[in-house]
Amino acid sequence: MRLGRTRGSMGDLQMKKIVLAAFAVLAASAVPVLAADLAVKAPPPPPPPLWDIAFGGGVMTDYNFRGISQSDRGPSATAYFEPRFNISPNWQLYAGVAGWAVTLPTDPTAEIDLYGGIRATFGAFAFDFGAMYYYYPKEKQHAAVFGAPFPPFPNGNTTLDDTDFWEVYGKGTYTFNDNVAAGLAVYYTPSWLNTGAPGTYLSGNVKLTAPGTWFPKDWGFYVSGELSHYWLGTTDVVTGVFGPPAWDLPDYTTWNIGIGVTYKVFTLDVRWYDTDLSKEECNILTADPSASFGGAVDPLRNPNGLRSNWCGSAVIAKLSADLTALTNLK
């Protein structure tokens, strides 16, 4: 009897060990399952760097600004430098300077653009609000007035002694997806080219970017277009240049469409520009020294019937590079 009880006790002990071992195996196997079911909070994304600097430049077959050539239909070059300060992931302050090679009636050494503003991004929406000052150093006046250093051009056109001006702007872009974006922009100046005539420029644009999978690594392609209208007001009376009476400057519509190929920081853009300005209206807005005779006479604004080709149809190629210090100068 004792022997039987001893064997029974040993059997119970072995059974308990087996049951405990089974529970241990089940518990160990359940740990990963339970861990997988728990919600793990992702670490917050790192904040953007406070400071960055964008810079770049380009060369082009013609510098076209809002439908009008600024380089007498010849080649031009540009460069810019833009420090940026990120207030938060959604807000950025910026200020910059850009230079352009120009050939204009007042013969400035360059066009220097001084600008600054604030950018904001909210989901698919991006906004940009700022101001810009257009500075044309060492301009020369051509006019038949006392004190003008140069007489009118041989074709009779005259100029102001200073065409510097400033404007404010607001821009908005909506990015539908990686391939489609559209935007609106408006610019306003109280004195376009220092003429005293207010100017409002409204622009709409669309950009279609090809999927990256269509091209080798670092290559890209896009198609973009812009349709704009410029409302220009009435000039001041400037003896020997505007009136009397003052001139009512012609409004006009301008558009462009083009394609671009990108490789890393480089972009090659080929674009067609045009406006609805007549050649005579183009001369009124530009005082083109090379404008030719033979057009319709406007007794006040274009008494010689001069015709300028600075505003007509043009195909322009531009090669540019755009970089940022933290991305490209590591």
C-alpha distance (Angstrom), angle and dihedral (degrees) to the residues before:
residue distance angle dihedral
M1 . . .
R2 3.76 . .
L3 3.75 90.4 .
G4 3.77 90.9 51.8
R5 3.81 92.5 50.5
T6 3.81 90.3 49.0
R7 3.78 91.9 53.9
G8 3.80 90.1 47.6
S9 3.80 91.6 52.6
M10 3.77 92.4 49.3
G11 3.80 90.2 49.6
D12 3.82 91.5 52.1
L13 3.80 90.5 49.1
Q14 3.78 92.4 52.0
M15 3.80 91.1 47.6
K16 3.81 90.8 52.7
K17 3.82 90.5 50.6
I18 3.80 90.9 51.2
V19 3.82 92.6 49.3
L20 3.82 92.4 47.8
A21 3.79 91.6 48.8
A22 3.81 90.3 50.7
F23 3.82 91.2 51.7
A24 3.80 90.0 48.9
V25 3.81 91.8 52.9
L26 3.81 91.7 47.8
A27 3.78 92.4 48.3
A28 3.80 92.6 49.1
S29 3.78 91.7 49.3
A30 3.80 91.6 48.6
V31 3.82 94.6 55.4
P32 3.85 96.4 77.7
V33 3.80 90.9 43.9
L34 3.79 92.2 52.8
A35 3.82 91.3 44.4
A36 3.78 90.7 51.4
D37 3.78 91.2 51.8
L38 3.80 93.7 52.7
A39 3.83 116.0 95.3
V40 3.79 108.4 -115.9
K41 3.83 114.4 -156.1
A42 3.82 111.7 -132.0
P43 3.79 115.9 -128.6
P44 3.82 113.2 -102.8
P45 3.81 115.6 -99.2
P46 3.79 114.7 -99.1
P47 3.80 113.5 -95.8
P48 3.81 115.8 -105.2
P49 3.79 116.3 -100.0
L50 3.79 112.2 -90.2
W51 3.81 95.4 -131.0
D52 3.77 135.2 35.7
I53 3.80 136.0 156.5
A54 3.79 125.7 -140.7
F55 3.78 119.1 -161.0
G56 3.76 140.6 158.7
G57 3.76 146.7 123.6
G58 3.75 146.5 -150.8
V59 3.79 149.8 -158.7
M60 3.80 124.5 -131.1
T61 3.77 140.4 -179.9
D62 3.84 90.9 -122.5
Y63 3.81 134.0 4.7
N64 3.81 103.7 -128.4
F65 3.81 116.3 -173.9
R66 3.81 115.1 -172.5
G67 3.76 92.4 -26.9
I68 3.82 98.0 -45.5
S69 3.80 126.2 100.2
Q70 3.80 114.8 -118.1
S71 3.80 94.7 -174.6
D72 3.83 103.1 53.0
R73 3.81 89.5 -102.2
G74 3.80 89.7 -59.8
P75 3.82 133.7 115.7
S76 3.79 122.4 -71.4
A77 3.80 141.0 -178.5
T78 3.78 135.0 -147.3
A79 3.81 140.7 -170.9
Y80 3.81 134.2 -177.7
F81 3.80 141.4 -170.0
E82 3.83 121.3 -161.8
P83 3.83 126.1 177.7
R84 3.82 114.2 -159.1
F85 3.80 133.0 -160.6
N86 3.81 119.7 -162.4
I87 3.81 109.5 -147.3
S88 3.81 89.4 -177.8
P89 3.81 137.7 -24.8
N90 3.84 88.1 -77.8
W91 3.81 103.5 38.7
Q92 3.79 130.8 59.9
L93 3.80 132.4 178.2
Y94 3.80 118.2 -154.9
A95 3.79 142.2 175.7
G96 3.76 129.1 -178.1
V97 3.76 151.7 163.7
A98 3.81 127.0 -136.8
G99 3.78 130.2 -175.0
W100 3.80 129.9 -156.5
A101 3.79 132.8 -171.1
V102 3.81 106.5 -126.3
T103 3.80 140.9 179.0
L104 3.80 106.3 -155.6
P105 3.82 134.8 156.4
T106 3.82 93.1 -103.1
D107 3.83 89.6 51.6
P108 3.83 98.9 -134.1
T109 3.80 117.6 -177.1
A110 3.82 89.8 -120.5
E111 3.77 145.3 -31.2
I112 3.81 110.5 -99.0
D113 3.81 117.2 -166.8
L114 3.81 117.4 -160.6
Y115 3.79 112.5 -170.7
G116 3.78 145.3 159.3
G117 3.76 142.1 166.7
I118 3.78 148.1 127.4
R119 3.81 131.0 -76.1
A120 3.80 126.7 -157.4
T121 3.80 131.7 -170.1
F122 3.80 125.5 -163.9
G123 3.77 113.5 172.4
A124 3.80 108.1 -64.2
F125 3.82 92.8 -6.9
A126 3.82 123.4 89.7
F127 3.80 124.4 -177.2
D128 3.81 134.1 -171.2
F129 3.81 126.2 -170.6
G130 3.78 124.0 178.1
A131 3.78 151.9 113.4
M132 3.81 134.8 -105.1
Y133 3.80 134.4 -160.2
Y134 3.82 118.6 -154.7
Y135 3.80 110.5 -150.4
Y136 3.83 123.0 -170.8
P137 3.81 108.4 -173.2
K138 3.81 123.7 -150.5
E139 3.79 98.1 9.0
K140 3.82 120.8 -178.8
Q141 3.78 122.9 -145.0
H142 3.79 121.7 -137.4
A143 3.80 110.6 -164.6
A144 3.79 142.7 121.8
V145 3.81 94.0 -115.2
F146 3.78 133.0 107.5
G147 3.76 111.5 -86.9
A148 3.79 96.7 21.8
P149 3.81 107.4 131.7
F150 3.81 94.0 -145.8
P151 3.82 133.3 35.4
P152 3.83 121.9 -121.5
F153 3.79 116.0 -70.0
P154 3.82 116.0 -90.6
N155 3.81 90.1 -98.9
G156 3.82 90.6 53.8
N157 3.81 100.5 -105.8
T158 3.81 118.0 142.5
T159 3.81 134.9 -163.9
L160 3.78 143.0 -156.4
D161 3.79 119.3 -106.2
D162 3.84 91.5 -124.2
T163 3.81 128.1 28.7
D164 3.82 99.0 173.3
F165 3.81 113.2 133.7
W166 3.80 142.7 160.8
E167 3.78 135.8 -138.1
V168 3.81 140.6 -177.6
Y169 3.78 124.2 -135.0
G170 3.78 145.9 -170.0
K171 3.80 126.1 -163.0
G172 3.78 134.1 -175.4
T173 3.80 130.8 -172.8
Y174 3.80 130.5 -174.4
T175 3.81 117.0 -160.6
F176 3.80 109.0 -155.2
N177 3.79 93.1 -174.7
D178 3.79 140.0 -39.4
N179 3.79 90.1 -62.7
V180 3.81 107.7 40.0
A181 3.82 131.3 52.1
A182 3.80 132.4 160.5
G183 3.78 132.8 -173.6
L184 3.79 149.3 179.3
A185 3.80 128.7 -147.9
V186 3.80 134.6 -177.4
Y187 3.81 128.1 -167.8
Y188 3.80 126.7 -171.4
T189 3.80 132.8 -170.3
P190 3.82 127.7 174.6
S191 3.81 90.9 -148.3
W192 3.80 118.2 28.2
L193 3.82 109.7 -149.1
N194 3.82 87.6 -12.9
T195 3.82 90.8 -69.6
G196 3.79 94.3 124.5
A197 3.81 90.4 -116.4
P198 3.80 114.4 124.4
G199 3.78 115.8 -129.0
T200 3.81 132.5 -159.3
Y201 3.79 119.2 -173.5
L202 3.83 118.5 -168.2
S203 3.77 119.5 -171.8
G204 3.81 136.8 -178.4
N205 3.79 123.6 -169.2
V206 3.81 141.4 -179.8
K207 3.81 128.5 -162.8
L208 3.81 126.0 -167.2
T209 3.80 114.7 -165.9
A210 3.81 120.1 -164.5
P211 3.84 117.2 -124.6
G212 3.78 111.9 -91.6
T213 3.80 90.9 -127.9
W214 3.80 89.3 69.6
F215 3.80 93.4 68.4
P216 3.80 140.3 43.2
K217 3.79 118.7 -88.1
D218 3.86 114.9 -65.8
W219 3.83 92.8 14.6
G220 3.81 126.4 110.3
F221 3.79 143.6 168.3
Y222 3.80 135.6 -155.1
V223 3.80 143.6 174.2
S224 3.80 119.5 -150.1
G225 3.77 140.2 170.8
E226 3.80 140.6 -175.0
L227 3.81 134.7 -159.0
S228 3.82 118.0 -167.7
H229 3.77 142.8 168.8
Y230 3.81 128.3 -154.6
W231 3.80 119.6 -154.1
L232 3.80 109.9 -162.3
G233 3.79 124.7 -174.5
T234 3.81 136.6 -157.6
T235 3.80 123.2 -54.1
D236 3.76 128.8 -129.3
V237 3.79 116.5 -102.3
V238 3.81 106.8 -96.9
T239 3.79 114.1 177.1
G240 3.78 112.0 -120.6
V241 3.80 92.5 11.5
F242 3.83 112.7 45.7
G243 3.80 119.1 22.6
P244 2.86 146.0 -106.9
P245 2.93 96.6 -99.0
A246 3.81 102.2 45.1
W247 3.79 118.9 -108.5
D248 3.79 125.4 -109.5
L249 3.80 102.2 -142.7
P250 3.83 117.6 -140.0
D251 3.80 119.2 -105.5
Y252 3.78 115.9 -137.4
T253 3.80 146.3 -176.3
T254 3.79 122.9 -131.2
W255 3.78 133.4 -175.9
N256 3.77 141.3 178.6
I257 3.79 138.2 -172.9
G258 3.77 129.0 -174.3
I259 3.77 150.9 146.7
G260 3.77 130.4 -117.9
V261 3.78 137.5 -161.5
T262 3.81 118.5 -157.2
Y263 3.80 130.7 -162.2
K264 3.79 116.6 179.7
V265 3.84 104.1 -57.6
F266 3.83 95.3 -11.0
T267 3.80 128.6 93.2
L268 3.79 129.2 -173.0
D269 3.81 109.7 -163.9
V270 3.81 125.1 -175.8
R271 3.81 113.5 -171.1
W272 3.79 140.9 173.5
Y273 3.82 116.7 -139.4
D274 3.80 130.1 -171.2
T275 3.82 142.7 155.8
D276 3.80 137.6 -160.7
L277 3.82 91.8 -121.7
S278 3.78 117.1 122.8
K279 3.79 116.3 -129.3
E280 3.83 88.9 -107.7
E281 3.83 91.9 52.6
C282 3.79 88.6 47.1
N283 3.80 89.4 57.5
I284 3.82 91.0 50.6
L285 3.82 90.4 55.9
T286 3.81 97.9 41.1
A287 3.83 110.4 30.4
D288 3.80 84.6 -142.8
P289 3.84 109.1 -159.0
S290 3.81 89.7 -150.7
A291 3.83 95.9 49.3
S292 3.80 112.1 132.6
F293 3.80 132.5 -134.1
G294 3.78 125.1 -113.5
G295 3.80 104.0 76.6
A296 3.79 134.0 115.4
V297 3.81 112.6 -67.0
D298 3.79 120.9 -121.0
P299 3.85 104.5 -169.1
L300 3.82 93.5 -148.7
R301 3.81 108.0 28.2
N302 3.81 103.0 25.1
P303 3.80 110.0 15.3
N304 3.82 93.1 163.3
G305 3.81 94.6 51.8
L306 3.83 91.8 -122.5
R307 3.80 121.1 -176.7
S308 3.82 124.8 -153.5
N309 3.80 127.1 -167.4
W310 3.83 94.7 -160.0
C311 3.84 91.4 101.5
G312 3.81 101.9 44.2
S313 3.77 133.7 100.3
A314 3.81 115.7 -53.6
V315 3.79 139.0 167.1
I316 3.80 111.0 -144.5
A317 3.80 130.5 -172.1
K318 3.80 121.4 -156.7
L319 3.80 130.3 -174.3
S320 3.80 113.7 -164.4
A321 3.79 142.7 166.5
D322 3.81 125.2 -150.5
L323 3.81 123.0 -171.2
T324 3.79 141.9 166.1
A325 3.78 123.6 -147.4
L326 3.82 98.0 -128.1
T327 3.80 93.5 46.4
N328 3.80 103.8 38.1
L329 3.81 104.9 25.7
K330 3.78 100.5 54.6
